[in-house]
Amino acid sequence: MKLLLLYALLLKATVTTFSGLASLPVLRSDLVLHYGMITDRQLSTAVVVTRTTPGPVGVYVVSVGYFADGVPGAVAGWLAMVTPALLIIPLLRFASTKAEHPRVKSMIQAVVLASAGLLWASAVPLTREIAHDPFTWGLLIVCTAVLLTRKVESLWVVLSAGLIELIASALHIIRGPLS
């Protein structure tokens, strides 16, 4: 029963959000706050691990499933991730004929703005969970500034920040990122 509930919650998150990490607030609300299947730290770890490996951004749902219920949870996460892709096929035909309609354009803009708001709402608690010292806060501010003002791949910013944190931890400038 837990596995079916996990699949349903992961599917809800992937079906009701529209890009990569946009499902993060939904997953945090359901799996961390409501059901307690995973912790904020596990959710953060799932995001970090999958952001530093090749593949689509939304694949972190598989890692979340793994943290919740091991390999069967990872399979549930994978199924939840691919189900919307299969459901999109009939929608493509409809959308291709209606995409230029002003109401459809407005709806798409509203969805994008809502997704951005949801990302912001989930980023703040996750940041509080991870950033405990001035060094990490400074790194967060610098990375955010770089992403907002420069055309640089986010992967390089994530890898650079991880490497800087690892070196700082090894030199005992800060405590370890997951300690």
C-alpha positions as CSV (number, residue, x, y, z in Angstrom):
1,M,0.0,0.0,0.0
2,K,2.9,2.4,0.8
3,L,4.3,1.8,-2.6
4,L,1.0,2.6,-4.3
5,L,0.7,5.8,-2.2
6,L,4.2,6.7,-3.1
7,Y,3.5,6.3,-6.8
8,A,0.3,8.3,-6.5
9,L,2.1,11.2,-4.7
10,L,5.0,11.2,-7.1
11,L,2.6,11.1,-10.1
12,K,0.6,13.9,-8.6
13,A,3.8,16.0,-8.4
14,T,4.9,15.3,-11.9
15,V,1.5,15.7,-13.5
16,T,0.6,18.9,-11.8
17,T,3.8,20.7,-12.4
18,F,5.4,21.7,-15.7
19,S,9.2,21.6,-15.6
20,G,12.0,19.9,-13.8
21,L,12.2,21.2,-10.3
22,A,8.7,22.7,-10.3
23,S,7.5,19.5,-8.6
24,L,9.8,20.2,-5.6
25,P,7.3,22.1,-3.5
26,V,4.6,19.5,-4.1
27,L,6.9,16.7,-3.2
28,R,8.2,18.5,-0.1
29,S,4.7,19.2,1.1
30,D,3.5,15.6,0.5
31,L,6.5,13.4,1.3
32,V,8.3,15.5,3.9
33,L,5.6,17.5,5.7
34,H,2.4,15.5,5.4
35,Y,3.5,11.8,5.3
36,G,7.0,12.0,6.7
37,M,8.3,9.4,4.1
38,I,11.6,11.4,3.6
39,T,13.4,14.3,5.3
40,D,14.3,17.7,4.0
41,R,17.9,16.5,3.9
42,Q,17.0,13.5,1.8
43,L,15.1,15.7,-0.6
44,S,18.0,18.1,-0.9
45,T,20.4,15.2,-1.4
46,A,18.1,13.8,-4.2
47,V,18.1,17.1,-5.9
48,V,21.9,17.7,-5.6
49,V,22.8,14.2,-6.8
50,T,20.6,14.3,-9.8
51,R,21.6,17.9,-10.7
52,T,25.2,16.8,-10.8
53,T,24.6,13.8,-13.1
54,P,23.6,13.7,-16.7
55,G,19.9,13.4,-17.6
56,P,16.7,15.4,-17.3
57,V,16.2,17.8,-14.4
58,G,13.0,16.0,-13.3
59,V,14.8,12.7,-12.8
60,Y,15.3,13.6,-9.1
61,V,11.9,12.1,-8.6
62,V,13.5,8.7,-9.0
63,S,16.0,9.5,-6.2
64,V,13.2,10.7,-4.0
65,G,11.3,7.4,-4.6
66,Y,14.5,5.6,-3.7
67,F,14.9,7.5,-0.4
68,A,11.2,6.8,0.4
69,D,11.2,3.0,-0.3
70,G,14.5,1.7,-1.7
71,V,14.6,0.2,-5.2
72,P,10.8,-0.4,-5.4
73,G,10.4,3.3,-4.5
74,A,12.9,4.2,-7.3
75,V,10.8,2.2,-9.8
76,A,7.7,4.0,-8.6
77,G,9.5,7.3,-9.1
78,W,10.5,6.3,-12.6
79,L,7.0,5.2,-13.5
80,A,5.6,8.5,-12.1
81,M,8.2,10.4,-14.2
82,V,7.3,8.6,-17.5
83,T,3.5,8.5,-17.1
84,P,3.1,12.2,-18.0
85,A,5.3,11.8,-21.0
86,L,2.9,9.1,-22.3
87,L,-0.2,11.3,-21.4
88,I,1.2,14.2,-23.4
89,I,0.9,12.5,-26.8
90,P,-2.9,13.2,-27.1
91,L,-2.5,16.7,-25.7
92,L,0.1,17.6,-28.4
93,R,-2.5,17.3,-31.1
94,F,-4.9,19.6,-29.2
95,A,-2.3,22.1,-28.3
96,S,-0.8,22.4,-31.7
97,T,-4.2,23.7,-33.1
98,K,-4.9,26.1,-30.1
99,A,-1.4,27.4,-29.1
100,E,-1.8,30.8,-30.7
101,H,-5.2,31.5,-29.1
102,P,-4.8,34.5,-26.6
103,R,-6.5,32.6,-23.8
104,V,-4.2,29.6,-24.2
105,K,-1.2,31.9,-24.3
106,S,-2.4,33.6,-21.1
107,M,-3.0,30.2,-19.4
108,I,0.6,29.1,-20.3
109,Q,2.0,32.3,-18.9
110,A,0.0,31.8,-15.7
111,V,1.3,28.3,-15.3
112,V,4.9,29.4,-15.8
113,L,4.5,32.1,-13.2
114,A,2.9,29.8,-10.7
115,S,5.7,27.2,-11.2
116,A,8.3,29.9,-10.5
117,G,6.4,30.9,-7.3
118,L,6.3,27.3,-6.2
119,L,10.0,26.9,-6.8
120,W,10.8,29.9,-4.7
121,A,8.5,28.7,-1.9
122,S,10.3,25.4,-1.7
123,A,13.8,26.8,-2.2
124,V,13.7,28.9,1.0
125,P,13.1,26.1,3.5
126,L,15.6,23.9,1.7
127,T,18.2,26.7,1.8
128,R,17.6,27.1,5.6
129,E,18.2,23.3,5.9
130,I,21.6,23.4,4.2
131,A,23.1,26.9,4.7
132,H,24.2,27.2,8.4
133,D,27.4,29.3,8.1
134,P,28.4,32.6,6.6
135,F,30.7,30.8,4.0
136,T,27.8,28.8,2.6
137,W,25.5,31.8,2.6
138,G,28.2,33.8,0.7
139,L,28.6,31.0,-1.8
140,L,24.8,30.9,-2.2
141,I,24.7,34.7,-2.9
142,V,27.6,34.5,-5.4
143,C,26.1,31.5,-7.3
144,T,22.7,33.2,-7.4
145,A,24.3,36.4,-8.7
146,V,26.2,34.5,-11.4
147,L,23.1,32.6,-12.5
148,L,21.1,35.8,-12.7
149,T,23.6,38.0,-14.4
150,R,25.7,35.7,-16.7
151,K,24.9,33.2,-19.4
152,V,26.5,30.2,-17.8
153,E,25.2,26.7,-17.7
154,S,23.8,25.9,-14.2
155,L,25.7,22.6,-14.2
156,W,29.0,24.5,-14.0
157,V,27.7,26.7,-11.1
158,V,26.5,23.6,-9.2
159,L,29.7,21.7,-9.8
160,S,31.8,24.7,-8.8
161,A,29.9,25.3,-5.7
162,G,30.1,21.7,-4.7
163,L,33.9,21.7,-5.3
164,I,34.3,24.9,-3.3
165,E,32.2,23.5,-0.4
166,L,34.2,20.2,-0.5
167,I,37.6,22.0,-0.4
168,A,36.3,24.3,2.4
169,S,35.2,21.3,4.4
170,A,38.5,19.5,3.8
171,L,40.4,22.6,5.0
172,H,38.0,22.8,8.0
173,I,36.9,26.3,7.0
174,I,33.3,25.0,7.4
175,R,31.7,21.8,8.7
176,G,30.9,19.2,6.1
177,P,27.9,19.9,3.8
178,L,25.9,16.9,5.0
179,S,27.2,16.6,8.5
